[in-house]
Amino acid sequence: MRSPLENVLLNILSDVDNKSCSEFLAKALSPPKPGAISGSLNTLRRIGAVQLGAEKLTPLGWRLSQLPIEPKLGKMILHGCLLGCGNSVLALASCLGVGRDLWNPGQVRGTLHLPFSNDGGNVQR
């Protein structure tokens, strides 16, 4: 199962001292491309989770690294709670965090797996 690269980078930066993300991920079984790593780091910089010019977490980045969701949604939830509209923002974040296949089942290609169906769960399209 794959995780979003932004989440992986937040976890690396929160746990590993004095090592760049590229060096750490180079040891992975299937390391991401360097362009993907730099793009994800730029995304984290844009949302304020990583300091500009360094691979160090900001206080927001530390909080986001503790949440098991995408960093953009985590920032949205944290700001919603600070502004007093946490329940509404949680409802929006839960809708946005669901995979696209659930919202557009007609565009799913191949076989859908329905675990509670009588025919073993496979539906051919």
C-alpha positions as CSV (number, residue, x, y, z in Angstrom):
1,M,0.0,0.0,0.0
2,R,1.4,3.4,-1.0
3,S,1.3,6.6,1.1
4,P,1.3,10.1,-0.3
5,L,4.9,11.3,-0.6
6,E,4.1,14.5,1.4
7,N,3.1,12.3,4.4
8,V,6.3,10.2,4.1
9,L,8.4,13.3,4.0
10,L,6.8,14.8,7.1
11,N,7.5,11.5,8.9
12,I,11.1,11.5,7.8
13,L,11.7,15.1,8.8
14,S,10.0,14.5,12.2
15,D,12.1,11.4,13.0
16,V,15.4,11.5,11.2
17,D,18.0,14.1,12.4
18,N,20.5,15.7,10.0
19,K,19.7,13.6,6.9
20,S,18.1,14.8,3.7
21,C,14.9,13.2,2.5
22,S,16.6,12.2,-0.7
23,E,19.4,10.4,1.1
24,F,16.9,8.6,3.4
25,L,14.6,7.6,0.5
26,A,17.4,6.4,-1.7
27,K,17.6,3.3,0.6
28,A,13.9,2.4,-0.1
29,L,13.0,-0.7,-2.1
30,S,11.5,1.5,-4.8
31,P,12.7,5.0,-4.2
32,P,10.7,7.9,-5.6
33,K,12.3,10.0,-8.4
34,P,14.2,13.1,-7.2
35,G,11.8,15.4,-9.0
36,A,8.9,13.9,-7.1
37,I,10.7,14.5,-3.8
38,S,11.5,18.1,-4.6
39,G,7.9,18.7,-5.8
40,S,6.5,17.3,-2.6
41,L,8.9,19.4,-0.5
42,N,7.8,22.5,-2.4
43,T,4.2,21.6,-1.7
44,L,5.1,21.3,2.0
45,R,6.9,24.7,1.9
46,R,3.9,26.3,0.2
47,I,1.6,25.2,3.0
48,G,4.1,26.3,5.6
49,A,5.1,22.9,7.0
50,V,8.7,23.0,5.9
51,Q,11.1,26.0,6.3
52,L,12.2,27.8,3.1
53,G,15.7,26.9,2.1
54,A,16.1,24.0,4.6
55,E,14.6,20.5,5.2
56,K,13.3,21.3,8.6
57,L,9.8,21.3,9.9
58,T,8.0,24.4,11.1
59,P,5.7,24.2,14.2
60,L,2.8,23.6,11.8
61,G,4.8,20.8,10.1
62,W,5.3,19.1,13.5
63,R,1.6,19.1,14.1
64,L,0.8,17.9,10.6
65,S,3.4,15.0,11.0
66,Q,1.3,13.7,13.9
67,L,-2.0,13.6,11.9
68,P,-2.7,10.5,9.7
69,I,-4.1,12.5,6.8
70,E,-2.8,14.5,3.9
71,P,-1.0,17.6,5.0
72,K,-3.3,20.0,3.1
73,L,-6.4,18.5,4.8
74,G,-4.6,18.6,8.1
75,K,-3.8,22.3,7.8
76,M,-7.5,22.9,6.9
77,I,-8.7,21.0,10.0
78,L,-6.2,22.8,12.3
79,H,-7.2,26.2,11.0
80,G,-10.9,25.3,11.2
81,C,-10.5,24.4,14.9
82,L,-8.6,27.6,15.6
83,L,-11.4,29.6,13.9
84,G,-14.1,27.8,15.8
85,C,-15.7,25.9,12.9
86,G,-14.0,22.6,13.5
87,N,-17.1,20.4,13.0
88,S,-17.9,21.9,9.6
89,V,-14.3,21.6,8.5
90,L,-14.1,18.0,9.7
91,A,-17.1,17.2,7.5
92,L,-15.5,18.8,4.5
93,A,-12.1,17.2,5.1
94,S,-13.7,13.8,5.4
95,C,-15.4,14.2,2.0
96,L,-12.2,15.5,0.4
97,G,-10.1,12.7,1.9
98,V,-12.1,9.9,0.4
99,G,-10.7,8.3,-2.8
100,R,-12.0,9.5,-6.1
101,D,-13.2,5.9,-7.0
102,L,-16.0,6.2,-4.4
103,W,-17.3,9.5,-5.9
104,N,-16.9,8.5,-9.6
105,P,-17.6,4.7,-9.7
106,G,-18.5,4.9,-13.4
107,Q,-14.9,5.9,-14.3
108,V,-13.3,3.0,-12.5
109,R,-11.7,0.6,-15.0
110,G,-11.3,-3.1,-14.6
111,T,-12.9,-5.0,-11.8
112,L,-14.6,-3.6,-8.8
113,H,-14.4,-5.6,-5.6
114,L,-17.5,-5.7,-3.4
115,P,-16.6,-7.6,-0.3
116,F,-20.2,-8.4,0.9
117,S,-21.7,-9.5,-2.4
118,N,-23.0,-13.1,-2.9
119,D,-20.9,-13.9,-6.0
120,G,-17.5,-13.5,-4.3
121,G,-17.2,-9.8,-4.7
122,N,-16.2,-9.4,-8.3
123,V,-18.2,-7.3,-10.7
124,Q,-17.0,-7.1,-14.3
125,R,-17.5,-3.9,-16.3
